[in-house]
């Protein structure tokens, strides 16, 4: 790695090393043979807690303090750790984005920039939509999905399966084929679809019982008959051997096109970059969201009447807060892409843009005549970015490309749950969020490549390629009792990385006879009292966030979370990078 990498005071942890490794890998792929063309090389820092006022910022402490454990554990009834370095991976991608954005700003005449991010900021970004939902006042009734429950089902021959469909008619036909009465199947549709936003799936017990009467092959046949994907969830943790993204140079010679204006002063590094986004759900909008936070102008293309997801509960101020959390600050153009007029409208936008970004289903771009070749004919300098569920990794007929199936095929469904716990995807949208971040980095890589070639390119990424980026051991991780949230008199406490490696010292600090009785001892006093004792003993730990709604009001998060205001009636993470001019260059 040719870039200048620094380490903050609290980054001498395995988590920070993982984040730096991920960032280095992505930057190596981004730069290729470009370093000599990028000017001064930026300094970059990955911190632990960053601007968040907590005592420690290792992977699991960040998960605990910032709400990741709370969201992941909803389906099973209590906060629980992800057993992989997910937050560290997200933070590594953020670091790579900050560096690449700084390089682009430098290429456009800005002085050298120094950039920083942290594990805590990465963790907060992953719960963006859940934080918005928890802190908004719903205009209507409470959203569906209260309760607990995973979506993973078990067949008569003990196979664990994940099913997926976005079509209510396919859902009804699948369950009818398995002998379920239509009204009962209908009661399961709303919690099944809502799980993407609620992270729980309280299916009617009759559906789970029905699966238990059919072997796996019969369930697969029912899925095939009705267009429902059925994927077996196994113990395999292996990551597929996939590059996080690919870049293909455009074939046409560039036409005259002014470069973005150079940012000045405190303008964010992508100021002057224009992006046209036609994307739904999480993966594509998340990419546009982080590129907007880096300073790009993002124009969304939505169908006439607006994206239907604008009405998903909870709704505040007339718009779904989950939708708004990833799409505020973007301008909107409505166009029917199935018509010549709608396609011409997109063509006009693209002719003046730097990036076109979409996560359409495979083949849709070609059918709409809005594929890379068509749009490069209008703008040879365009970075054409497309995202999918699986790319070509699973052949010409892949399953439905959603988060949970990508977790299964990417080995995360087993890896993110500890040894002894049945494998199942997290209902937190871990690959959707990470996939959006990887797509954004692919766009930045395309923009940087354009600085050298002066012509456009095509970049591709997928949920599966993002899942492959998460490091994981060959075997599932074994967790001790002290690796889980520990009850106190008024909440939950999570031991920091240092404390978890020194169970004897923890026992002595809390007055327990041994490590095995630490949990019992902690129940006798409030969380803050124990945190003070552990801090004094050199064993920094954190309170487990059990209520996302209270996070925005917590003084420890004042610099990292923006509270609701008159413009956006929900809390949201602040921009996860800092950029400062590097006076030493």
ZICOR-V268841 format. One record per pair of residues at least 24 apart in sequence whose ideal C-beta (glycine too) atoms are under 10 Angstrom apart, sorted by the first residue. I is the first residue (numbers start at 0). GAP is how many residues later the second one is. Records with the same first field share a line. If there is no record, write none. Layout:
I = GAP, GAP
This chain:
0 = 24, 26, 27, 30, 34, 40
1 = 25, 26, 29, 33, 34, 36, 39
2 = 24, 25, 28, 32, 35, 38, 39, 40, 41, 93, 96, 97, 99, 100
3 = 36, 37, 38, 39, 40, 41, 95, 108, 110, 578, 580, 581
4 = 36, 37, 38, 39, 40, 41, 90, 94
5 = 37, 38, 39, 40, 41, 108, 110
6 = 38, 39, 40
7 = 37, 38, 39, 40, 41, 42, 49, 108, 110
8 = 36, 38, 39, 40
9 = 37, 38, 39, 40, 45, 46, 47, 48, 108, 109, 530
10 = 34, 35, 36, 37, 46, 47, 107, 108
11 = 36
12 = 35, 43, 44, 45, 46, 48, 75, 106, 483, 484, 485
13 = 44, 45, 71, 74, 483
14 = 31, 33, 41, 42, 43, 44, 45, 46, 47, 48, 70, 72, 73, 76, 104, 482
15 = 29, 30, 31, 32, 41, 42, 43, 72, 75, 76, 102, 103
16 = 29, 68, 71
17 = 28, 41, 66, 67, 69, 70, 71, 73, 74, 101, 452, 453
18 = 27, 28, 29, 40, 66, 68, 69, 70, 71, 72, 73, 74, 75, 76, 77, 98, 99, 100, 103
19 = 24, 25, 26, 68, 71, 72, 75
20 = 64, 67, 68, 71, 450
21 = 24, 63, 66, 67, 68, 69, 70, 71, 72, 73, 74, 222, 447, 448, 449
22 = 65, 66, 68, 69, 70, 71, 72, 73, 74, 75, 76, 94, 418
23 = 68, 71, 72, 75
24 = 67, 71, 219, 444
25 = 66, 67, 69, 70, 71, 73, 74, 218, 219, 411, 412, 415, 416, 418, 419, 443
26 = 65, 68, 69, 70, 72, 73, 76, 414, 418
27 = 68
28 = 67, 214, 215, 216, 217, 218, 412, 413, 416
29 = 66, 67, 69, 70, 73, 214, 215, 217, 411, 412, 414, 415, 416, 417, 418, 419
30 = 68, 69, 72, 414, 417, 418
31 = 215, 413, 416, 417, 420
32 = 419
33 = 69, 73, 411, 414, 415, 417, 418, 419
34 = 68
35 = 416
36 = 66, 70, 411, 412, 414, 415
37 = 61, 62, 64, 65, 66, 68, 69, 410, 413, 414
38 = 63, 64, 66, 67, 68, 70, 71, 72, 73, 412, 546
39 = 62, 63, 66, 71, 72, 73, 542, 545
40 = 58, 61, 62, 65, 71, 541, 544
41 = 56, 57, 58, 59, 60, 61, 63, 64, 70, 71, 72, 73, 227, 537, 540, 543
42 = 56, 59, 69, 70, 71, 72, 73, 537, 539, 541, 542
43 = 51, 52, 54, 55, 58, 69, 70, 71, 72, 73, 533
44 = 50, 53, 69, 70, 71, 72, 73, 533
45 = 42, 45, 46, 48, 49, 52, 69, 70, 71, 72, 73, 75, 76
46 = 44, 69, 70, 71, 72, 73, 74, 531
47 = 43, 70, 71, 72, 448, 449, 492
48 = 69, 70, 71, 72, 491, 493, 507, 511
49 = 41, 66, 67, 68, 69, 70, 71, 72, 73, 74, 509, 510, 526, 528
50 = 65, 67, 69, 70, 73, 505, 506, 507, 508, 509, 510, 523, 525, 527
51 = 66, 67, 68, 69, 71, 72, 490, 502, 504, 505, 506, 507, 508, 509
52 = 67, 501, 502, 503, 504, 505, 506, 507
53 = 66, 442, 477, 486, 487, 488, 489, 500, 502, 503
54 = 441, 444, 476, 477, 479, 480, 484, 485, 486, 487, 488, 501
55 = 63, 64, 438, 439, 440, 441, 442, 443, 478, 479, 483, 484, 485, 486
56 = 30, 34, 61, 62, 63, 64, 65, 66, 439, 440, 483, 485
57 = 27, 29, 30, 61, 436, 438, 439, 440, 441, 442, 482, 484
58 = 25, 26, 27, 28, 29, 30, 32, 60, 63, 64, 438
59 = 25, 27, 419, 423, 424, 425, 434, 435, 436, 437, 440, 482
60 = 26, 58, 59, 62, 433, 434, 435, 436, 437, 438, 439, 479, 480, 481, 483
61 = 24, 25, 26, 28, 29, 56, 57, 58, 59, 60, 61, 62, 64, 432, 480
62 = 24, 25, 56, 57, 60, 63, 64, 422, 431, 479, 481, 482
63 = 59, 420, 421, 428, 429, 430, 431, 432, 477, 478, 479, 480, 481, 482
64 = 54, 55, 58, 59, 429, 431, 476, 477, 478, 479, 480, 486, 489, 491, 492
65 = 53, 54, 55, 56, 57, 58, 59, 60, 61, 65, 476, 479, 482, 485, 491, 494, 495, 507
66 = 56, 57, 59, 60, 63, 64, 67, 361, 477, 478, 479, 480, 481, 484
67 = 54, 55, 56, 58, 59, 62, 358, 360, 362, 477
68 = 54, 359, 415, 416, 423, 425, 475, 476, 477
69 = 57, 60, 64, 129, 358, 415, 422, 474, 475, 476, 477, 478, 481
70 = 55, 56, 58, 59, 60, 63, 127, 128, 129, 355, 356, 357, 358, 359, 474, 477
71 = 54, 55, 127, 344, 345, 354, 355, 356, 358
72 = 75, 126, 353, 354, 355, 412, 471, 473
73 = 56, 71, 72, 73, 74, 75, 121, 124, 125, 126, 127, 352, 353, 354
74 = 72, 73, 74, 75, 76, 77, 120, 123, 124, 125, 126, 127, 349, 350, 351, 352, 353
75 = 72, 73, 74, 124, 341, 345, 348, 350, 351
76 = 70, 71, 72, 123
77 = 70, 406, 407, 409, 414, 466, 468
78 = 405, 406, 413, 415, 465, 466, 467
79 = 336, 337, 338, 341, 346, 399, 404, 405, 464
80 = 335, 336, 337, 396, 398, 402, 403, 404, 413, 463
81 = 44, 330, 333, 334, 335, 336, 344, 346, 348, 388, 395
82 = 154, 329, 331, 332, 333, 334, 335, 336, 338, 389, 390, 393, 394, 395, 396, 400
83 = 153, 327, 328, 331, 332, 333, 342, 346, 386, 387, 388, 389, 392, 393
84 = 34, 385, 386, 387
85 = 36, 37, 40, 326, 329, 330, 340, 342, 344, 345, 347, 348, 384, 385, 386
86 = 32, 33, 34, 35, 36, 37, 38, 39
87 = 31, 34, 35, 382, 383
88 = 33, 341, 345, 348, 349, 377, 378, 380, 381, 382, 383
89 = 27, 29, 31, 32, 33, 35, 36, 340, 343, 344, 347, 348, 376, 379, 380, 486
90 = 26, 27, 28, 29, 30, 31, 32, 34, 35, 346, 485
91 = 25, 27, 30, 345, 377, 379
92 = 24, 29, 32, 151, 197, 341, 343, 344, 345, 347, 348, 373, 376
93 = 24, 25, 27, 28, 31, 196, 343, 346, 347, 482, 483
94 = 27, 481, 482
95 = 148, 341, 342, 344, 345, 348, 349
96 = 172, 173, 193, 194, 196, 197, 340, 341, 343, 344, 346, 347, 479, 480
97 = 171, 196, 346, 478, 479, 480, 481
98 = 345, 478
99 = 169, 170, 194, 340, 341, 343, 344, 345, 347, 348
100 = 167, 168, 169, 172, 189, 190, 192, 193, 194, 195, 339, 340, 343, 346, 347, 476, 478
101 = 167, 192, 475, 477, 480
102 = 166, 341, 344, 345, 348
103 = 156, 159, 165, 166, 168, 169, 190, 191, 340, 343, 344, 346, 347
104 = 155, 157, 158, 162, 163, 164, 165, 166, 167, 168, 189, 190, 474
105 = 156, 163, 345, 479
106 = 152, 153, 155, 340, 341, 343, 344, 345
107 = 151, 152, 153, 154, 155, 161, 162, 163, 164, 165, 343
108 = 150, 152, 153, 154, 155
109 = 152, 153, 154, 155, 157, 159, 161, 469, 471
110 = 153, 470, 471, 472, 474
111 = 469, 470, 471, 472, 473
112 = 150, 156, 464, 465, 466, 467, 468, 469, 472
113 = 464, 465, 466, 467, 468, 469, 470, 471
114 = 154, 462, 463, 464, 465, 467
115 = 460, 461, 462, 463, 464
116 = 458, 459, 460, 461
117 = 442, 458, 459, 460
119 = 422, 436, 437, 440, 453, 456
120 = 438, 439, 440, 452, 453, 454, 455, 456, 457
121 = 315, 451, 454
122 = 422, 437, 450, 453
123 = 427, 433, 436, 437, 448, 449, 450, 452
124 = 161, 164, 165, 168, 308, 311, 312, 435, 447, 448, 449, 450, 451
125 = 160, 302, 303, 304, 306, 307, 308, 311, 447
126 = 72, 198, 301, 306, 418, 421, 424, 445, 446
127 = 154, 158, 161, 194, 197, 198, 305, 442, 443, 444, 445
128 = 67, 68, 70, 153, 156, 157, 191, 192, 193, 194, 195, 196, 197, 299, 300, 303, 304, 441, 443
129 = 67, 68, 69, 192, 195, 298, 299, 418
130 = 190, 194, 417, 418, 420, 421, 430, 439, 440, 441, 442
131 = 65, 182, 184, 188, 189, 190, 191, 192, 193, 194, 196, 416, 432, 436, 437, 438, 439, 440, 441
132 = 64, 65, 66, 179, 180, 181, 183, 187, 188, 189, 192, 415, 416, 437
133 = 180, 187, 413, 414, 415, 416, 417, 418, 436, 437
134 = 179, 181, 186, 413, 414, 415, 416, 417, 418, 426, 428, 429, 434, 435, 436, 437
135 = 178, 179, 180, 181, 183, 184, 185, 186, 188, 189, 413, 428, 432, 433, 434, 435
136 = 177, 178, 179, 180, 184, 427, 432, 433
137 = 175, 176, 177, 178, 183
138 = 174, 175, 176, 177, 178, 179, 180, 182, 430
139 = 171, 173, 174, 175, 176
140 = 172, 173, 174
141 = 171, 172
142 = 47, 51, 54, 55, 169, 170, 171, 172, 177, 178, 179
143 = 46, 47, 49, 50, 51, 53, 54, 56, 58, 169
144 = 45, 46, 47, 48, 49, 50, 51, 52, 53, 54, 55, 56, 57, 168, 282
145 = 45, 48, 52, 54, 56
146 = 44, 51, 53, 54, 55, 56
147 = 51, 52, 53, 54, 279
148 = 42, 46, 51, 52, 53, 54, 56, 59, 278
149 = 45, 50, 51, 52, 53, 254, 272, 274, 275, 276, 277
150 = 37, 40, 41, 44, 49, 50, 51, 52, 253, 273, 274, 276
151 = 49, 56, 81, 252, 256, 261, 270, 271, 272, 273, 275
152 = 50, 54, 55, 57, 58, 59, 66, 77, 80, 271
153 = 54, 57, 58, 62, 79, 268
154 = 56, 57, 58, 59, 60, 61, 62, 63, 64, 65, 75, 77
155 = 55, 56, 57, 58, 59, 60, 62, 63
156 = 55, 57, 58, 59, 60, 61, 62
157 = 54, 57, 58
158 = 52, 56, 57, 58, 60, 61, 71, 73, 74, 75
159 = 56, 71, 72, 73, 74, 75, 248, 253, 254, 262, 263, 264
160 = 50, 55, 58, 59, 62, 68, 69, 70, 71, 72, 247
161 = 67, 68, 69, 70, 71, 237, 240, 242, 243, 245, 246, 247, 251, 261, 262, 263
162 = 29, 44, 48, 56, 59, 60, 65, 66, 67, 68, 236, 237, 241, 242
163 = 28, 59, 64, 65, 66, 67, 225, 235, 236, 237, 238, 239, 240, 241, 244
164 = 24, 27, 28, 58, 61, 62, 63, 64, 65, 235, 237
165 = 27, 61, 62, 115, 195, 234, 236
166 = 59, 60, 61, 233
167 = 24, 25
168 = 57, 58
169 = 53, 55, 56, 57, 58, 59, 230
170 = 55, 56, 57
171 = 54
172 = 49, 50, 52, 53, 54, 55
173 = 45, 48, 49, 50, 51, 52, 53, 54, 56
174 = 31, 32, 35, 36, 47, 51, 53
175 = 46, 50
176 = 37, 41, 42, 44, 45, 46, 48, 49, 51
177 = 29, 32, 33, 35, 36, 40, 41, 43, 44, 45
178 = 27, 31, 34, 35, 43
179 = 24, 26, 27, 29, 30, 31
180 = 25, 29
183 = 26
184 = 25
192 = 119
193 = 118, 119
194 = 208, 209, 230, 232, 233, 234
195 = 85, 86, 113, 116, 126, 206, 207, 208, 231, 232, 233, 236
196 = 85, 112, 115, 116, 117, 123, 124, 125, 126, 230, 232
197 = 115, 124, 229
198 = 227, 228, 229, 230
199 = 227
200 = 203, 226
222 = 176
226 = 173
227 = 171, 172
228 = 160, 169, 170, 171, 172, 173, 175, 176, 179
229 = 169, 175
230 = 168, 169, 173, 174, 176, 177, 178, 182, 194
231 = 176
232 = 171, 172, 174, 175, 180, 181, 189, 190, 191, 192
233 = 174, 177, 179, 180, 189
234 = 176, 178, 179, 180, 182, 184, 187, 188, 240, 241
235 = 172, 173, 175, 177, 178, 179, 187, 240
236 = 173, 174, 175, 176, 177, 178, 179, 180, 186, 235, 236, 237, 238, 239, 240
237 = 172, 173, 176, 177, 230, 234, 236
238 = 171, 172, 173, 176, 225, 226, 228, 229, 230, 231, 232, 233
239 = 150, 153, 154, 169, 170, 171, 222, 224, 225, 227, 228
240 = 152, 227
241 = 148, 149, 150, 151, 168, 219, 220, 222, 223, 224, 225, 226, 227
242 = 148, 199, 217, 218, 222, 225, 226
243 = 190, 191, 193, 194, 195, 197, 198, 201, 217, 218, 221, 222, 224, 225
244 = 140, 142, 146, 193, 194, 196, 197, 198, 200, 201, 214, 215, 216, 217, 220, 221
245 = 145, 196, 199, 211, 212, 213, 214, 215, 216, 219
246 = 136, 138, 195, 198, 199, 201, 202, 210, 211, 212, 213
247 = 124, 136, 198, 209, 210, 211, 212
248 = 197, 200, 201, 203, 204, 206, 207, 208, 209
249 = 122, 123, 125, 126, 129, 130, 131, 132, 133, 134, 196, 200, 203, 205, 206, 207, 208
250 = 121, 122, 125, 129, 204, 205, 207
251 = 121, 124, 125, 127, 128, 129, 130, 203, 204
252 = 127, 201, 202
253 = 122, 125, 126, 127, 196, 199, 200, 201, 202
254 = 123, 124, 125, 126, 200
255 = 125
256 = 94, 95, 97, 122, 123, 124, 125, 197, 199
257 = 94, 123
258 = 95, 122, 191, 192, 195
259 = 35, 36, 37, 94, 187
262 = 32, 316
264 = 316
265 = 313, 314, 315
266 = 28, 312
267 = 24, 25, 26, 27, 28, 307, 309, 311
268 = 25, 26, 27, 175, 308, 310
269 = 24, 25, 26, 27, 28, 84, 85, 173, 174, 177
270 = 24, 25, 26
271 = 24, 25, 82
272 = 24, 25, 80, 81, 82, 110, 170, 171, 174
273 = 24, 25, 75, 76, 78, 79, 80, 81
274 = 24, 25, 55, 74, 78, 79, 80, 81, 82, 108, 110, 165, 168, 172
275 = 24, 25, 57, 70, 72, 73, 74, 75, 76, 77, 78, 79, 80, 81, 82, 99, 106
276 = 24, 25, 50, 53, 55, 76, 78, 79, 80, 81, 82, 108
277 = 24, 25, 55, 57, 59, 68, 71, 78, 79, 80, 81, 82, 86, 87, 90, 92
278 = 28, 47, 48, 78, 79, 80, 81, 106, 107, 108, 157, 160
279 = 27, 28, 29, 43, 78, 79, 80, 81
280 = 26, 28, 42, 45, 78, 121, 122, 148, 151, 155
281 = 27, 40, 43, 44, 77, 120, 121, 147, 149, 150, 151, 153, 154, 181
282 = 43, 76, 104, 105, 106, 118, 119, 120, 123, 146, 148, 149, 150, 151, 152, 153, 154, 155, 156, 178, 179, 180, 183
283 = 42, 73, 74, 75, 76, 101, 102, 103, 148, 151, 152, 155, 156
284 = 24, 38, 40, 41, 42, 45, 72, 74, 147, 151
285 = 39, 40, 41, 73, 101, 143, 146, 147, 148, 149, 150, 151, 152, 153, 154
286 = 39, 68, 70, 71, 72, 98, 100, 148, 149, 150, 151, 152, 153, 154, 155, 156, 174
287 = 38, 39, 41, 42, 67, 69, 97, 148, 151, 152, 155
288 = 36, 37, 38, 39, 40, 41, 147, 148, 151, 283
289 = 36, 146, 147, 149, 150, 151, 153, 154, 285, 286, 287
290 = 39, 64, 66, 94, 145, 148, 149, 150, 152, 153, 156
291 = 34, 35, 36, 37, 38, 148, 283
292 = 36, 147, 280, 281, 282, 283, 284
293 = 146, 150, 281, 283, 285
294 = 280, 284
295 = 34, 58, 59, 144, 147, 148, 151
296 = 32, 33, 34, 56, 57
297 = 29, 31, 32, 33, 34, 55, 57, 59
298 = 31, 32, 33, 34, 47, 50, 51, 53, 54
299 = 27, 30, 31, 32, 33, 34, 57
300 = 31, 32, 33, 34, 36, 41, 44, 45, 48, 49, 55, 57, 69
301 = 25, 28, 30, 31, 32, 33
302 = 31, 32, 33, 34, 35, 39
303 = 30, 31, 32, 35, 38
304 = 29, 31
305 = 26, 28
306 = 25, 27
313 = 256
315 = 248, 252, 253, 254
316 = 249, 250, 251, 252, 253
318 = 249, 250
320 = 243, 247, 248, 249, 250, 251
321 = 248
323 = 244, 245, 246, 248
324 = 243, 245, 246, 247, 248
325 = 107, 110, 246
327 = 239, 240, 242, 244
328 = 238, 239
336 = 27, 28, 30, 31, 32, 33
337 = 29, 30
339 = 29
341 = 26, 28
342 = 25, 26, 27, 31
345 = 24, 28, 29, 32
346 = 27, 28, 30, 31, 32
347 = 30
348 = 29, 30
349 = 24, 25, 26, 28, 29, 32, 34
350 = 24, 27, 28, 31
351 = 26, 27
352 = 25, 26, 28, 29, 30
353 = 25, 27, 28, 29, 89, 92, 93, 96, 102
354 = 27, 28, 29, 30, 88, 89, 91, 92, 95, 101, 104
355 = 26, 27, 28, 29, 30, 87, 100, 102
356 = 26, 27, 28, 29, 30, 82, 83, 85, 86, 102
357 = 26, 27, 28, 29, 30
358 = 26, 27, 28, 29, 30, 42, 73, 76, 77, 80, 102, 103, 104
359 = 26, 27, 28
360 = 27, 28, 39, 40
361 = 24, 26, 27, 28, 29, 30, 34, 35, 36, 39
370 = 87
371 = 84, 85, 86, 87, 88
372 = 85
374 = 81, 83
375 = 79, 80, 81, 82
378 = 77
379 = 74, 75, 76
380 = 69, 72, 73, 74, 75, 76
381 = 64, 68, 73, 74, 75, 76
382 = 59, 60, 61, 62, 63, 64, 65, 66, 67, 73, 74, 75, 76
383 = 59, 62, 72, 73, 74, 75, 76
384 = 54, 55, 57, 58, 60, 61, 62, 72, 73, 74, 75, 76
385 = 53, 56, 72, 73, 74, 75, 76
386 = 48, 49, 51, 52, 53, 55, 56, 72, 73, 74, 75, 76, 78, 79
387 = 47, 51, 72, 73, 74, 75, 76, 77
388 = 42, 43, 46, 73, 74, 75
389 = 72, 73, 74, 75, 77
390 = 69, 70, 71, 72, 73, 74
391 = 68, 70
392 = 69, 71, 72, 75
393 = 68, 70
397 = 64, 66
400 = 34, 61, 62, 63
401 = 27, 29, 30, 61
402 = 24, 25, 26, 27, 28, 29, 30, 31, 32, 60, 63, 64
403 = 25, 26, 27, 28, 59
404 = 26, 58, 59
405 = 24, 25, 26, 28, 29, 56, 57, 58, 59, 60, 61, 62
406 = 24, 25, 56, 57, 60, 63
407 = 59
408 = 54, 55, 58, 59
409 = 24, 52, 53, 54, 55, 56, 57, 58, 59, 60, 62
410 = 53, 56, 57, 59, 61
411 = 54, 55, 56, 58, 60
412 = 54
413 = 58, 61, 62
414 = 52, 55, 56, 57, 58, 59, 60, 61, 62
415 = 54, 56, 60, 61
416 = 59, 60, 62
417 = 58, 59, 60, 61, 62, 65, 66
418 = 56, 57, 58, 59, 60
419 = 56, 58, 59
420 = 55, 58
422 = 53
428 = 34
429 = 33, 36, 37, 40
430 = 31, 32, 33, 34, 35, 36, 37, 38, 39
431 = 31, 34
432 = 33
433 = 29, 31, 32, 33, 35, 36
434 = 26, 27, 28, 29, 30, 31, 32, 34
435 = 25, 27, 30
436 = 24, 29, 32
437 = 24, 25, 27, 28, 29, 30, 31
438 = 24, 26, 27
440 = 25
479 = 35, 36
480 = 34, 35, 37, 38
481 = 24, 25, 33, 34, 36, 37
483 = 35, 60
484 = 57, 58, 59, 61
485 = 24, 32, 33, 34, 35, 36, 37, 41, 44, 55, 58
486 = 32, 33, 35, 36, 40, 57
487 = 31, 33, 34, 35, 36, 37, 38, 39, 40, 41, 42, 43, 55, 56
488 = 33, 34, 35, 36, 37, 38, 40, 41
489 = 33, 35, 36, 37, 38, 39, 53
490 = 35, 36, 37, 52, 53, 54, 55, 56
491 = 30, 35, 50, 51, 52, 53, 54
492 = 26, 29, 33, 34, 35, 37, 38, 41, 48, 49, 50, 51
493 = 33, 47, 48, 49, 50, 51
494 = 27, 35, 39, 44, 45, 46, 47
495 = 35, 38, 39, 43, 44, 45, 46
496 = 42, 43, 44
497 = 36, 40, 41, 42, 43
498 = 35, 38, 39, 40, 41, 42
499 = 39, 41
500 = 38
501 = 35, 36, 37
504 = 29, 32, 33, 34
505 = 28, 31, 33, 35
507 = 29, 31
508 = 24, 25, 26, 27, 28, 29, 30
509 = 24, 27, 29
